[in-house]
Amino acid sequence: MQLTVVMNKEKHRELETVGWKIGSVDEFLELSQEETEFIEVKLSLSQNLKERRQSLRLTQKDFARMIHSSHSRVAKMEAGDPAVSIDLLDKITACPQNFQKRGSRNASPLIGDSLFSVN
């Protein structure tokens, strides 16, 4: 999910001529390859969660009720908030029951309430 922005070559030359260094976010923050991959996986899981919820036409509030969580927690999950673990995002997106509307067969979540009690 790497975002690549291509700068106009003339603008790039102008900036370098006056002393600016052009590089990536990874270079600027001095991230290791592992740190970069971790961030990309977490953002991908967050985006996947949001897209799946939206494809079911569920609000964050409705989805929160389905997984026995809070609206604010779902918002944090979708935003990739640092307070949300990658394990939690993985468990939620991997559980098909979390993406079935109420009233569907086997619609109860497989993940226990204790994982969602912290906001």
C-alpha positions in Angstrom: 0.0 0.0 0.0 2.9 2.3 -0.6 1.9 5.7 -1.9 4.2 7.1 -4.5 4.1 10.8 -5.4 6.0 11.8 -8.5 7.3 15.3 -8.5 7.8 17.4 -11.6 11.4 17.0 -12.7 12.0 20.7 -13.1 10.6 21.4 -9.6 12.8 18.7 -8.2 15.9 20.2 -9.8 15.0 23.7 -8.6 14.5 22.5 -5.0 17.8 20.5 -5.0 19.6 23.5 -6.5 18.6 25.7 -3.5 19.7 23.0 -1.0 16.5 20.9 -0.4 17.0 17.2 -0.1 14.3 15.1 -1.8 13.5 11.7 -0.3 10.9 9.4 1.1 9.1 9.4 4.4 11.0 6.3 5.3 14.3 8.1 4.8 13.1 11.3 6.6 12.0 9.3 9.7 14.9 6.9 9.4 12.6 3.9 9.5 14.0 0.3 9.1 12.5 -2.0 6.5 10.7 -3.9 9.3 9.2 -0.7 10.7 8.0 0.4 7.3 6.4 -3.0 6.6 4.7 -3.0 10.0 3.2 0.4 9.3 2.0 -0.7 5.8 0.4 -3.9 7.2 -1.4 -2.0 10.0 -2.7 0.7 7.5 -3.7 -2.0 5.1 -5.7 -3.9 7.8 -7.3 -0.6 8.9 -8.3 0.3 5.4 -9.6 -3.3 4.8 -11.8 -3.1 7.9 -13.3 0.2 6.8 -14.0 -1.0 3.2 -15.6 -4.2 4.4 -17.8 -2.3 6.9 -18.8 0.2 4.3 -19.5 -2.5 1.7 -22.2 -3.8 4.2 -23.5 -0.3 4.5 -22.9 -0.3 8.2 -22.1 2.8 10.3 -19.2 2.6 12.7 -21.8 2.6 15.5 -23.7 -0.3 14.0 -20.5 -2.3 13.5 -19.4 -1.5 17.0 -22.6 -3.0 18.4 -22.0 -6.1 16.3 -18.6 -6.7 17.8 -19.5 -5.6 21.3 -17.3 -2.5 21.1 -17.7 1.2 21.1 -18.0 3.7 18.2 -14.8 5.4 19.2 -12.9 2.1 19.2 -14.1 1.3 15.7 -13.0 4.8 14.6 -9.6 4.3 16.1 -9.3 0.9 14.4 -10.1 2.4 11.0 -7.7 5.3 11.5 -4.8 3.0 12.4 -4.5 4.6 15.8 -1.4 3.5 17.7 -3.5 2.4 20.7 -5.1 -0.3 18.5 -2.9 -3.4 18.2 -2.2 -5.1 14.9 -3.3 -8.4 16.5 -6.8 -6.9 17.2 -7.1 -5.6 13.6 -6.1 -8.9 12.3 -8.6 -10.9 14.4 -11.5 -8.6 13.5 -10.8 -8.6 9.8 -10.2 -12.3 9.7 -13.5 -13.2 11.4 -16.2 -13.5 8.7 -19.0 -13.4 11.4 -18.0 -9.8 12.1 -19.1 -8.9 8.6 -22.5 -10.4 8.6 -25.5 -8.2 9.3 -27.6 -8.9 12.3 -30.3 -11.5 11.6 -28.0 -13.5 9.3 -27.1 -17.0 10.2 -24.2 -17.2 12.7 -24.0 -13.4 13.0 -22.7 -13.4 16.5 -19.0 -12.4 16.8 -16.4 -15.0 17.6 -14.2 -12.5 19.5 -14.9 -12.1 23.2 -16.0 -8.8 24.8 -12.8 -8.4 26.8 -10.8 -7.4 23.7 -13.1 -4.4 23.1 -13.5 -3.0 26.6 -10.7 -0.5 26.4 -11.3 2.8 24.6 
